[in-house]
């Protein structure tokens, strides 16, 4: 029996971010764009792992605030730990 929680696909989370963050920080944009092409945290985008893309996105998304931001960032942090 597995206790691991199923996560939403990264592309779905990226759509959620796009819908909730009007002016995406220029430094977070390339990582968000890459997330649109990813499904699982174990995937790769070119030579980069999805885990590193999500980590870089989070480090560049500090200016994104609000309830949706808190919820989605927590979801992404959970995926990369």
C-alpha positions in Angstrom: 0.0 0.0 0.0 1.4 3.3 -1.1 1.1 6.5 1.0 2.4 8.7 -1.8 -0.2 11.3 -2.9 -0.9 11.7 -6.6 0.0 15.1 -7.9 -1.7 17.2 -10.6 0.2 17.2 -13.9 2.7 20.1 -14.1 1.1 21.4 -17.3 -2.2 21.7 -15.5 -0.5 23.6 -12.6 1.1 25.8 -15.2 -2.3 26.6 -16.7 -3.5 27.5 -13.2 -0.5 29.8 -12.6 -1.1 31.5 -16.0 -4.7 32.1 -15.1 -3.9 33.5 -11.7 -0.7 35.5 -12.2 -1.4 38.4 -14.6 2.1 39.8 -15.0 4.4 36.9 -14.7 7.9 37.9 -13.5 10.3 37.9 -16.5 12.7 35.6 -14.7 9.9 33.1 -13.9 8.5 33.1 -17.5 10.9 30.5 -19.1 10.3 28.1 -16.3 6.6 28.5 -16.5 6.8 27.9 -20.2 8.7 24.7 -19.7 6.2 23.6 -17.1 3.5 23.8 -19.8 5.3 20.9 -21.6 5.8 18.7 -18.5 3.5 16.1 -17.0 5.3 14.5 -13.9 8.0 15.8 -11.6 10.2 12.9 -12.9 10.1 14.2 -16.5 12.8 16.1 -18.2 12.7 19.2 -20.4 15.8 19.0 -22.6 18.7 18.5 -20.3 16.9 19.9 -17.3 14.9 17.8 -14.8 11.3 18.9 -14.0 12.3 19.1 -10.4 15.0 21.7 -11.2 12.6 23.6 -13.4 10.0 23.8 -10.6 12.7 24.8 -8.1 13.9 27.6 -10.4 10.3 28.7 -11.0 9.7 28.9 -7.3 12.8 30.9 -6.6 11.8 33.4 -9.3 8.1 33.6 -8.3 8.5 35.5 -4.9 6.6 38.5 -6.3 3.5 36.4 -7.0 1.3 36.7 -3.9 -2.3 35.9 -2.9 -4.3 32.9 -2.0 -3.8 31.1 -5.3 -0.1 31.8 -5.2 0.2 30.3 -1.7 -1.8 27.2 -2.6 0.0 26.5 -5.8 3.5 27.2 -4.5 2.8 24.9 -1.6 1.7 22.2 -4.1 4.9 22.7 -6.1 7.1 22.6 -3.0 5.5 19.3 -1.9 6.3 17.8 -5.3 10.0 18.6 -5.2 10.8 17.6 -1.6 
